[in-house]
Protein backbone atom coordinates (compact mmCIF):
# COMPACT_ATOMS: atom_id res chain seq x y z
CA UNK A 1 0.00 0.00 0.00
CA UNK A 2 1.03 3.55 -0.60
CA UNK A 3 2.58 5.07 2.56
CA UNK A 4 0.59 8.33 2.16
CA UNK A 5 -2.67 6.36 2.04
CA UNK A 6 -1.76 4.43 5.20
CA UNK A 7 -0.81 7.64 6.99
CA UNK A 8 -4.10 9.27 5.93
CA UNK A 9 -6.16 6.29 7.17
CA UNK A 10 -4.27 6.31 10.47
CA UNK A 11 -5.05 9.99 11.01
CA UNK A 12 -8.75 9.54 10.22
CA UNK A 13 -9.06 6.52 12.53
CA UNK A 14 -7.13 8.20 15.35
CA UNK A 15 -9.37 11.27 15.07
CA UNK A 16 -12.45 9.09 15.56
CA UNK A 17 -10.86 7.30 18.52
CA UNK A 18 -9.96 10.52 20.29
CA UNK A 19 -13.30 12.28 19.93
CA UNK A 20 -12.72 14.37 16.86
CA UNK A 21 -15.72 14.22 14.61
CA UNK A 22 -17.80 16.41 12.38
CA UNK A 23 -20.90 17.49 14.25
CA UNK A 24 -23.65 19.58 12.83
CA UNK A 25 -24.31 22.39 15.31
CA UNK A 26 -27.70 23.97 15.46
CA UNK A 27 -28.07 27.43 16.80
CA UNK A 28 -31.19 28.56 18.55
CA UNK A 29 -33.09 30.44 15.92
CA UNK A 30 -35.02 33.58 16.62
CA UNK A 31 -38.77 33.28 16.45
CA UNK A 32 -40.36 34.25 13.16
CA UNK A 33 -41.14 37.94 13.37
CA UNK A 34 -43.74 40.00 11.60
CA UNK A 35 -41.97 43.25 10.66
CA UNK A 36 -42.77 46.52 9.01
CA UNK A 37 -40.71 49.60 8.21
CA UNK A 38 -41.96 53.13 7.47
CA UNK A 39 -39.88 56.14 6.46
CA UNK A 40 -40.98 59.77 6.79
CA UNK A 41 -38.61 62.77 6.52
CA UNK A 42 -35.53 60.55 6.97
CA UNK A 43 -36.94 59.02 10.15
CA UNK A 44 -37.30 55.24 10.10
CA UNK A 45 -39.93 53.47 12.20
CA UNK A 46 -39.41 49.72 12.52
CA UNK A 47 -42.00 47.62 14.32
CA UNK A 48 -41.85 43.88 14.97
CA UNK A 49 -43.82 41.30 16.89
CA UNK A 50 -43.63 37.48 16.91
CA UNK A 51 -45.66 36.15 13.98
CA UNK A 52 -47.00 33.35 16.14
CA UNK A 53 -46.83 32.42 19.82
CA UNK A 54 -48.40 29.78 21.99
CA UNK A 55 -51.15 30.90 24.33
CA UNK A 56 -49.67 32.26 27.55
CA UNK A 57 -46.27 33.06 26.01
CA UNK A 58 -45.12 36.70 25.95
CA UNK A 59 -45.89 38.72 22.85
CA UNK A 60 -43.04 41.23 22.79
CA UNK A 61 -43.54 44.31 20.67
CA UNK A 62 -40.33 46.03 19.51
CA UNK A 63 -40.37 49.60 18.25
CA UNK A 64 -37.21 51.21 16.86
CA UNK A 65 -37.03 54.84 15.80
CA UNK A 66 -33.92 55.74 13.75
CA UNK A 67 -32.82 59.20 12.71
CA UNK A 68 -31.34 58.90 9.21
CA UNK A 69 -31.20 62.67 8.74
CA UNK A 70 -28.21 64.97 9.20
CA UNK A 71 -29.85 66.90 12.05
CA UNK A 72 -31.16 66.10 15.50
CA UNK A 73 -34.82 65.16 15.94
CA UNK A 74 -36.86 64.82 19.11
CA UNK A 75 -39.37 62.28 20.27
CA UNK A 76 -41.63 63.73 22.97
CA UNK A 77 -43.47 61.41 25.36
CA UNK A 78 -46.07 62.34 27.90
CA UNK A 79 -48.17 59.29 28.66
CA UNK A 80 -45.70 56.45 28.15
CA UNK A 81 -47.17 53.52 26.23
CA UNK A 82 -50.09 55.56 24.89
CA UNK A 83 -47.66 57.86 23.06
CA UNK A 84 -46.71 54.98 20.76
CA UNK A 85 -50.19 55.18 19.27
CA UNK A 86 -50.64 51.42 19.48
CA UNK A 87 -53.73 50.08 17.77
CA UNK A 88 -54.31 46.39 18.46
CA UNK A 89 -57.39 44.53 17.28
CA UNK A 90 -58.58 40.93 17.27
CA UNK A 91 -60.00 39.19 14.18
CA UNK A 92 -63.41 40.81 14.87
CA UNK A 93 -61.92 44.32 14.96
CA UNK A 94 -62.31 44.60 18.75
CA UNK A 95 -59.77 45.80 21.30
CA UNK A 96 -58.57 42.80 23.34
CA UNK A 97 -59.64 42.73 26.99
CA UNK A 98 -57.38 44.90 29.12
CA UNK A 99 -55.47 43.46 32.07
CA UNK A 100 -55.68 45.33 35.39
CA UNK A 101 -52.31 46.91 34.51
CA UNK A 102 -53.65 47.84 31.08
CA UNK A 103 -56.73 49.48 32.62
CA UNK A 104 -54.51 51.38 35.05
CA UNK A 105 -52.17 52.72 32.34
CA UNK A 106 -54.55 53.04 29.40
CA UNK A 107 -57.86 53.73 31.12
CA UNK A 108 -60.87 51.39 31.31
CA UNK A 109 -61.53 51.59 27.57
CA UNK A 110 -57.88 51.82 26.50
CA UNK A 111 -58.30 55.43 25.35
CA UNK A 112 -58.63 57.66 28.43
CA UNK A 113 -55.92 60.12 29.28
CA UNK A 114 -55.76 59.91 33.04
CA UNK A 115 -53.36 59.18 35.84
CA UNK A 116 -49.83 60.41 36.33
CA UNK A 117 -48.25 62.01 33.33
CA UNK A 118 -44.71 63.18 32.93
CA UNK A 119 -43.29 64.93 29.93
CA UNK A 120 -40.04 63.60 28.50
CA UNK A 121 -38.12 64.71 25.43
CA UNK A 122 -35.75 62.20 23.89
CA UNK A 123 -33.26 63.71 21.44
CA UNK A 124 -32.17 61.37 18.65
CA UNK A 125 -28.86 62.34 17.11
CA UNK A 126 -28.20 61.80 13.40
CA UNK A 127 -27.72 58.10 12.57
CA UNK A 128 -28.78 57.08 16.10
CA UNK A 129 -31.88 55.22 17.27
CA UNK A 130 -34.15 54.66 20.24
CA UNK A 131 -35.65 51.24 20.83
CA UNK A 132 -38.43 50.08 23.11
CA UNK A 133 -39.63 46.57 23.90
CA UNK A 134 -42.80 45.84 25.77
CA UNK A 135 -44.81 42.69 26.39
CA UNK A 136 -48.33 43.17 25.07
CA UNK A 137 -49.48 40.63 27.69
CA UNK A 138 -48.88 43.30 30.32
CA UNK A 139 -51.69 45.40 28.82
CA UNK A 140 -53.95 42.86 27.12
CA UNK A 141 -55.44 39.42 27.78
CA UNK A 142 -54.48 37.84 24.47
CA UNK A 143 -56.71 34.84 23.82
CA UNK A 144 -56.11 32.34 21.04
CA UNK A 145 -56.75 33.96 17.68
CA UNK A 146 -55.54 36.38 15.05
CA UNK A 147 -54.55 39.97 15.80
CA UNK A 148 -53.33 43.08 14.00
CA UNK A 149 -51.19 45.80 15.53
CA UNK A 150 -49.89 49.14 14.28
CA UNK A 151 -48.34 52.24 15.77
CA UNK A 152 -48.23 55.98 15.07
CA UNK A 153 -45.79 58.38 16.71
CA UNK A 154 -45.29 62.16 16.80
CA UNK A 155 -41.80 63.45 16.01
CA UNK A 156 -40.40 66.97 16.41
CA UNK A 157 -38.10 68.19 13.66
CA UNK A 158 -35.43 70.46 15.17
CA UNK A 159 -34.48 72.06 11.86
CA UNK A 160 -37.76 73.77 11.15
CA UNK A 161 -38.40 75.14 14.62
CA UNK A 162 -39.69 71.91 16.18
CA UNK A 163 -42.33 71.22 13.56
CA UNK A 164 -44.37 68.19 14.54
CA UNK A 165 -44.94 65.36 12.10
CA UNK A 166 -46.35 61.87 12.40
CA UNK A 167 -44.82 58.55 11.39
CA UNK A 168 -47.02 55.45 11.25
CA UNK A 169 -46.49 51.75 10.69
CA UNK A 170 -48.48 49.45 8.48
CA UNK A 171 -50.57 46.89 10.38
CA UNK A 172 -48.78 43.69 11.37
CA UNK A 173 -50.54 40.36 11.81
CA UNK A 174 -49.76 37.88 14.56
CA UNK A 175 -51.37 34.72 15.91
CA UNK A 176 -51.81 33.40 19.44
CA UNK A 177 -52.20 29.61 19.13
C-alpha positions in Angstrom: 0.0 0.0 0.0 1.0 3.6 -0.6 2.6 5.1 2.6 0.6 8.3 2.2 -2.7 6.4 2.0 -1.8 4.4 5.2 -0.8 7.6 7.0 -4.1 9.3 5.9 -6.2 6.3 7.2 -4.3 6.3 10.5 -5.1 10.0 11.0 -8.8 9.5 10.2 -9.1 6.5 12.5 -7.1 8.2 15.4 -9.4 11.3 15.1 -12.4 9.1 15.6 -10.9 7.3 18.5 -10.0 10.5 20.3 -13.3 12.3 19.9 -12.7 14.4 16.9 -15.7 14.2 14.6 -17.8 16.4 12.4 -20.9 17.5 14.3 -23.6 19.6 12.8 -24.3 22.4 15.3 -27.7 24.0 15.5 -28.1 27.4 16.8 -31.2 28.6 18.6 -33.1 30.4 15.9 -35.0 33.6 16.6 -38.8 33.3 16.5 -40.4 34.3 13.2 -41.1 37.9 13.4 -43.7 40.0 11.6 -42.0 43.2 10.7 -42.8 46.5 9.0 -40.7 49.6 8.2 -42.0 53.1 7.5 -39.9 56.1 6.5 -41.0 59.8 6.8 -38.6 62.8 6.5 -35.5 60.5 7.0 -36.9 59.0 10.1 -37.3 55.2 10.1 -39.9 53.5 12.2 -39.4 49.7 12.5 -42.0 47.6 14.3 -41.8 43.9 15.0 -43.8 41.3 16.9 -43.6 37.5 16.9 -45.7 36.1 14.0 -47.0 33.4 16.1 -46.8 32.4 19.8 -48.4 29.8 22.0 -51.2 30.9 24.3 -49.7 32.3 27.6 -46.3 33.1 26.0 -45.1 36.7 26.0 -45.9 38.7 22.8 -43.0 41.2 22.8 -43.5 44.3 20.7 -40.3 46.0 19.5 -40.4 49.6 18.2 -37.2 51.2 16.9 -37.0 54.8 15.8 -33.9 55.7 13.8 -32.8 59.2 12.7 -31.3 58.9 9.2 -31.2 62.7 8.7 -28.2 65.0 9.2 -29.9 66.9 12.0 -31.2 66.1 15.5 -34.8 65.2 15.9 -36.9 64.8 19.1 -39.4 62.3 20.3 -41.6 63.7 23.0 -43.5 61.4 25.4 -46.1 62.3 27.9 -48.2 59.3 28.7 -45.7 56.5 28.1 -47.2 53.5 26.2 -50.1 55.6 24.9 -47.7 57.9 23.1 -46.7 55.0 20.8 -50.2 55.2 19.3 -50.6 51.4 19.5 -53.7 50.1 17.8 -54.3 46.4 18.5 -57.4 44.5 17.3 -58.6 40.9 17.3 -60.0 39.2 14.2 -63.4 40.8 14.9 -61.9 44.3 15.0 -62.3 44.6 18.7 -59.8 45.8 21.3 -58.6 42.8 23.3 -59.6 42.7 27.0 -57.4 44.9 29.1 -55.5 43.5 32.1 -55.7 45.3 35.4 -52.3 46.9 34.5 -53.6 47.8 31.1 -56.7 49.5 32.6 -54.5 51.4 35.0 -52.2 52.7 32.3 -54.5 53.0 29.4 -57.9 53.7 31.1 -60.9 51.4 31.3 -61.5 51.6 27.6 -57.9 51.8 26.5 -58.3 55.4 25.4 -58.6 57.7 28.4 -55.9 60.1 29.3 -55.8 59.9 33.0 -53.4 59.2 35.8 -49.8 60.4 36.3 -48.3 62.0 33.3 -44.7 63.2 32.9 -43.3 64.9 29.9 -40.0 63.6 28.5 -38.1 64.7 25.4 -35.8 62.2 23.9 -33.3 63.7 21.4 -32.2 61.4 18.7 -28.9 62.3 17.1 -28.2 61.8 13.4 -27.7 58.1 12.6 -28.8 57.1 16.1 -31.9 55.2 17.3 -34.1 54.7 20.2 -35.7 51.2 20.8 -38.4 50.1 23.1 -39.6 46.6 23.9 -42.8 45.8 25.8 -44.8 42.7 26.4 -48.3 43.2 25.1 -49.5 40.6 27.7 -48.9 43.3 30.3 -51.7 45.4 28.8 -54.0 42.9 27.1 -55.4 39.4 27.8 -54.5 37.8 24.5 -56.7 34.8 23.8 -56.1 32.3 21.0 -56.7 34.0 17.7 -55.5 36.4 15.0 -54.5 40.0 15.8 -53.3 43.1 14.0 -51.2 45.8 15.5 -49.9 49.1 14.3 -48.3 52.2 15.8 -48.2 56.0 15.1 -45.8 58.4 16.7 -45.3 62.2 16.8 -41.8 63.5 16.0 -40.4 67.0 16.4 -38.1 68.2 13.7 -35.4 70.5 15.2 -34.5 72.1 11.9 -37.8 73.8 11.2 -38.4 75.1 14.6 -39.7 71.9 16.2 -42.3 71.2 13.6 -44.4 68.2 14.5 -44.9 65.4 12.1 -46.4 61.9 12.4 -44.8 58.5 11.4 -47.0 55.4 11.2 -46.5 51.8 10.7 -48.5 49.5 8.5 -50.6 46.9 10.4 -48.8 43.7 11.4 -50.5 40.4 11.8 -49.8 37.9 14.6 -51.4 34.7 15.9 -51.8 33.4 19.4 -52.2 29.6 19.1 
